[in-house]
Amino acid sequence: MTGHPACSPSSERGFVIVAVLWILMALSSLAMIFSLYLSVSAHALAVSDIALQTEALVSASAELSAYRLMLAGEKKPSYGSFHFRMDDADVNVAFLSEAARIDLNFAPKDVLAHLFAGLGASRQAAQDDAERIIGWRTRPVPGSANDEPAFYAAAGLNYSPRQALFTHVNELSLVAGLPPALVERALPFVNVFNGSPDVDKTIAAPEVVAALSNGKSEKDAFGDGLARSNEVPAGGGSPAPANRDSAAAKSPCYRIETTITFRTGRHTVSEVVIALGDTAEPYRVLSWQDEVEARNIMPAHGLL
């Protein structure tokens, strides 16, 4: 009877070496996977940490701006800027009254038309675009003809005009007939926060001043254009008469641009719109946008 030959000592050592090599390879792979996991986790934590820092710094900018404006009492400045450092960040803050912009909900048709013409639209196209904005924001009068929804249907759009106040400036892109490029150019000059047709021309951009003054004297830039209109803004009631001394226009709302530069070189710009309140609630945030394109919101004569 023949038995199996016994394994030689050299063969046993060979098996052991192969097993050890496999174990070492497995441990090496595990170490690589763990190293990759740590790297990704560290990056994710760093990004999250920067996002938290940015949010805290933008909040601090809004609070400091509101504090400075509240301290000024009745003599609140229309614009201003300041700088502060916190931890590893350098923060530049600029604030500007929203009275520098044209309110889409209350601006007269001719002012809107002049704005669009100044931004490159033809005279007739600018008039049509202004008419469409009036149609978007105006509540239809019961019993009267209401052709605005039919215009949107004829344009092949699957929605109707709001026929109520704009709630956000980006709704401008939904208004039928307005070219996207024109909307993009108009956004820096309009808002929905003033609740008034009044604009402070002393801090407004040249494009806005031109829209107010086109065809009229500086003093009458708005005149009583809205009062002469038959449109009825959503919410009911008569349109507020335009302030003939538009240079004295005020707004409780301010736009705050916060530019943050971290020690690592990372650079970010945020834009917040606040409405000033009282001692119980100093301010409310109306709009907050991170990672916006850097724009110097200060009026040209206010630059330091």
Order of alpha helices (4+ residues) and beta strands (2+ residues): alpha-beta-beta-beta-alpha-alpha-alpha-alpha-beta-alpha-alpha-beta-beta-beta
